[in-house]
Amino acid sequence: MYRTSPVHAGFTIFTAPEHVPEGMRTSISDLSADIVAAEQAGHIDSYVLAAKYCHKFVNIHPFVDGNGRTCRLILNVLVFKYTGMLCVLGENEQAVQNYLSVAVRGSESDQAWKDADEVETAFMKSPWGELAFFILRQVTKGLDIEWTVS
């Protein structure tokens, strides 16, 4: 069940409760369209896809509780589907703070992104861009890759 009361965190005011159902429908529809378009193009940037929809979900904040956990589940489903790897977030207190700082900066830039038109957004950094890079770093952090030159 979607929440029926307003919520905020710090200076971020999340989607008004009366707009949550439509926000979720739009987000799910947009995710499906992005996946279809990327598969047709033959290239999916799973980190950007995961960051974008993790960001959108958490900023809709549809539930009274469990939004962060659900957001990280969405993130890992998308990353795992296309890379076979998982993104570990919050392995210690510093890692939790790093992740939350990235998420807060994304939320802070979200309103400017929403207020911009299509031409303006072409020249703006997306609110989920830093999160995509953060996810990529977290996924690859544990990999032990040995490069050799033939």
C-alpha positions as CSV (number, residue, x, y, z in Angstrom):
1,M,0.0,0.0,0.0
2,Y,1.3,3.4,-0.9
3,R,1.7,6.0,1.8
4,T,-1.1,8.5,2.4
5,S,0.8,11.2,4.3
6,P,3.5,13.7,3.2
7,V,7.1,12.8,4.0
8,H,10.4,14.6,3.9
9,A,14.0,14.0,4.8
10,G,16.2,17.0,5.6
11,F,15.4,19.6,2.9
12,T,14.0,17.0,0.5
13,I,10.2,16.9,0.2
14,F,9.1,13.7,-1.5
15,T,6.2,13.3,-4.0
16,A,2.9,14.3,-2.5
17,P,0.8,11.3,-1.5
18,E,-1.9,12.0,-4.0
19,H,0.7,11.8,-6.8
20,V,2.5,8.6,-5.7
21,P,0.4,6.1,-7.7
22,E,0.8,8.0,-10.9
23,G,4.5,8.6,-10.2
24,M,5.0,4.8,-9.7
25,R,3.0,4.0,-12.9
26,T,5.1,6.5,-14.9
27,S,8.4,5.2,-13.4
28,I,7.5,1.6,-14.2
29,S,6.4,2.5,-17.7
30,D,9.6,4.6,-18.3
31,L,11.8,1.7,-17.0
32,S,10.2,-0.7,-19.4
33,A,10.6,1.7,-22.3
34,D,14.3,2.4,-21.4
35,I,15.0,-1.4,-21.3
36,V,13.3,-2.0,-24.6
37,A,15.1,0.9,-26.2
38,A,18.5,-0.2,-24.8
39,E,18.0,-3.8,-25.9
40,Q,17.0,-2.6,-29.4
41,A,20.1,-0.4,-29.6
42,G,22.2,-3.4,-28.4
43,H,23.7,-1.6,-25.4
44,I,22.5,-1.3,-21.9
45,D,24.4,0.8,-19.3
46,S,23.2,-1.2,-16.3
47,Y,24.8,1.2,-13.8
48,V,23.0,4.3,-15.2
49,L,19.8,2.3,-15.6
50,A,20.0,1.1,-12.0
51,A,21.0,4.6,-10.7
52,K,18.2,6.3,-12.6
53,Y,15.4,4.1,-11.3
54,C,16.8,3.7,-7.8
55,H,16.9,7.6,-7.7
56,K,13.4,7.9,-9.1
57,F,12.0,5.3,-6.7
58,V,13.5,6.8,-3.6
59,N,12.4,10.3,-4.6
60,I,8.8,9.2,-5.0
61,H,9.2,7.5,-1.6
62,P,6.0,5.5,-2.1
63,F,5.9,3.6,1.2
64,V,5.8,4.5,4.9
65,D,8.7,2.2,5.5
66,G,11.2,0.2,3.5
67,N,11.9,2.7,0.7
68,G,15.7,2.5,1.0
69,R,15.7,-1.3,1.1
70,T,13.4,-1.5,-1.9
71,C,15.5,1.1,-3.7
72,R,18.6,-1.0,-3.2
73,L,16.7,-4.1,-4.3
74,I,15.7,-2.4,-7.5
75,L,19.3,-1.3,-8.0
76,N,20.7,-4.8,-7.5
77,V,18.1,-6.5,-9.7
78,L,19.0,-4.3,-12.6
79,V,22.8,-4.5,-12.0
80,F,22.7,-8.3,-11.5
81,K,20.4,-8.9,-14.6
82,Y,22.9,-7.2,-16.9
83,T,26.3,-7.8,-15.3
84,G,25.9,-10.9,-13.0
85,M,27.3,-8.9,-10.1
86,L,25.9,-7.2,-7.0
87,C,26.4,-3.8,-5.6
88,V,27.2,-3.9,-1.9
89,L,26.3,-0.7,-0.1
90,G,26.9,0.0,3.5
91,E,29.5,-2.6,4.5
92,N,30.5,-0.2,7.3
93,E,29.4,3.2,8.7
94,Q,31.6,5.2,6.4
95,A,30.3,3.4,3.4
96,V,26.7,4.1,4.5
97,Q,27.5,7.8,4.9
98,N,29.2,7.9,1.5
99,Y,26.1,6.3,-0.2
100,L,23.7,8.6,1.7
101,S,25.8,11.7,0.7
102,V,25.5,10.7,-3.0
103,A,21.8,10.1,-2.7
104,V,21.2,13.4,-0.9
105,R,23.1,15.3,-3.6
106,G,21.0,13.6,-6.2
107,S,17.8,14.5,-4.5
108,E,18.9,18.1,-4.1
109,S,19.4,18.4,-7.8
110,D,16.2,16.6,-8.7
111,Q,13.9,19.6,-8.6
112,A,16.0,21.6,-11.0
113,W,16.0,18.6,-13.3
114,K,12.2,18.3,-13.1
115,D,11.7,22.0,-13.8
116,A,14.0,22.0,-16.8
117,D,12.8,21.5,-20.4
118,E,14.2,18.9,-22.8
119,V,16.8,21.4,-24.2
120,E,18.0,22.4,-20.8
121,T,18.3,18.8,-19.5
122,A,20.6,18.0,-22.5
123,F,23.2,20.3,-20.9
124,M,22.6,19.4,-17.3
125,K,24.1,16.5,-15.3
126,S,21.4,14.1,-14.4
127,P,20.5,13.8,-10.7
128,W,21.4,10.1,-10.8
129,G,24.8,10.5,-12.6
130,E,26.9,10.5,-9.5
131,L,25.0,7.5,-8.1
132,A,25.7,5.6,-11.3
133,F,29.4,6.2,-10.9
134,F,29.2,5.3,-7.2
135,I,27.4,2.0,-8.1
136,L,30.1,1.2,-10.7
137,R,32.9,1.8,-8.2
138,Q,31.1,-0.4,-5.6
139,V,30.5,-3.2,-8.0
140,T,34.1,-3.3,-9.2
141,K,35.7,-2.6,-5.9
142,G,35.8,-6.3,-4.9
143,L,36.9,-7.5,-8.3
144,D,40.5,-8.7,-8.6
145,I,41.3,-8.1,-12.2
146,E,44.7,-9.0,-13.5
147,W,45.6,-7.3,-16.8
148,T,48.1,-9.0,-19.1
149,V,49.6,-7.8,-22.3
150,S,50.2,-10.4,-25.0
